[in-house]
Amino acid sequence: AGAAAEARFISSAKGKGLFATRNIRKGETVFVERPVVSSQFLWNALYNYRACDHCLRALETAEENAQRLLGKSSLVLPHPEQCSTRKDLHQQCPRCQVTYCSAECRQAALEQYHQVLCLGPSRDDPTHPLNKLQEAWRNMHYPPETSSIMLMARMVATIKQAKDKEWWIKAFSQFCNKTANEEEEIVHKLLGDKFKGQLELLRLLFTEALYDEYLSRWFTPEGFRSLFALVGTNGQGIGTSSLSQWVHACDALDLPMLQREELDAFIDQLYKDIEKESGEFLNCEGSGLYVLQSCCNHSCIPNAETSFPENNFLLHLTALEDIEAGEEICISYLDCCQRERSRHSRNKILRENYLFTCSCPKCLAQADDADVTSDEEEEGEGETDDAELEDEMTDV
């Protein structure tokens, strides 16, 4: 069929954009993309959100997933046959015991980066340089998580292991780069006021764990800050969940009306109970770098959205509207609630988290609106700031 979309350079101010190469129908999958590199968030893994160490596929059965999120081991899910988890396929690294969803993922990780990052018997040794780096990161970056130092570690490990190092460096250099001032802002945003002086500590730990002569520039203060900003700017949230897979499968069942109503009521109640117990943290979460998706610019009236329907790191970009050949394909960096707010509020979030002011048709149409947030909005302002960076894209 050929690619339905291609990246094109727009201007030095806007950088790249993604454009339709043919007419795309509403509901159509524009592309499915595998990340160049990805990694689960560290707190997420620590709290037993068990995911494949390579593709982030959720490893629990739907029932185990629900039991853990509810804190209730006696819970039984109906229609267990609708759970897609295949535990018989799971494999561990024989040296460090990290778990993969399949032999394919174990092999792929080993070939790309795991030889360098495998902790072997030092997995639980707090003095191992990689463990020190992860511990330092966790202490600076509390949930809700938006990035991971391990994404950077996997980038370095990938190049260390690669036969064709230049190919990978080129792959990583496709991602949007920022000016030094913007990099400062991103670092500040990712680490917050409390920790912004800690970038140097992270750099020293990163160097101790991973230094490589070939990549020496990445370990200098400027190079490390650029790498940090690259991941902060381009990292795309990934969310997976056995439970949501089971729910989608149950939704598709052809049931008699009474049974359908019972099942729907059960699922609604289950989610309410889980929210009381675990709040918004339902998914295995991580982030990845996607070459095509990272070219998608923001619009407050997006014509496409990202999701992870395969319960792993494969990103699907789906058209929300009919898109004509030559038209730019845009996603929204804001969630549904944020998109409903005033232009002033939307741009405040976008400036703080993504360092740009939006000029999409909706923002241009509202350009004459007063630059004040309404009272209701003021009340909501304080609560959402931390969650802003958490793209809605982590929703499964």
Secondary structure as UniProt FT lines:
FT   STRAND          5..11
FT   TURN            12..14
FT   STRAND          15..20
FT   TURN            26..27
FT   STRAND          29..33
FT   STRAND          37..40
FT   HELIX           42..46
FT   TURN            47..48
FT   TURN            53..55
FT   HELIX           62..70
FT   TURN            73..74
FT   HELIX           80..82
FT   HELIX           87..89
FT   STRAND          91..92
FT   TURN            94..96
FT   STRAND          99..100
FT   HELIX           103..109
FT   HELIX           110..114
FT   HELIX           115..117
FT   HELIX           120..124
FT   TURN            126..127
FT   HELIX           129..140
FT   HELIX           149..161
FT   HELIX           165..173
FT   HELIX           180..195
FT   HELIX           196..198
FT   HELIX           199..210
FT   HELIX           213..219
FT   HELIX           221..234
FT   STRAND          236..240
FT   HELIX           242..251
FT   HELIX           257..278
FT   TURN            279..280
FT   STRAND          284..289
FT   TURN            291..292
FT   HELIX           293..295
FT   STRAND          297..298
FT   STRAND          304..307
FT   TURN            309..310
FT   STRAND          315..319
FT   TURN            325..326
FT   STRAND          328..331
FT   HELIX           336..339
FT   HELIX           343..354
FT   HELIX           361..365
FT   TURN            366..368
FT   HELIX           375..388
FT   HELIX           392..394
//
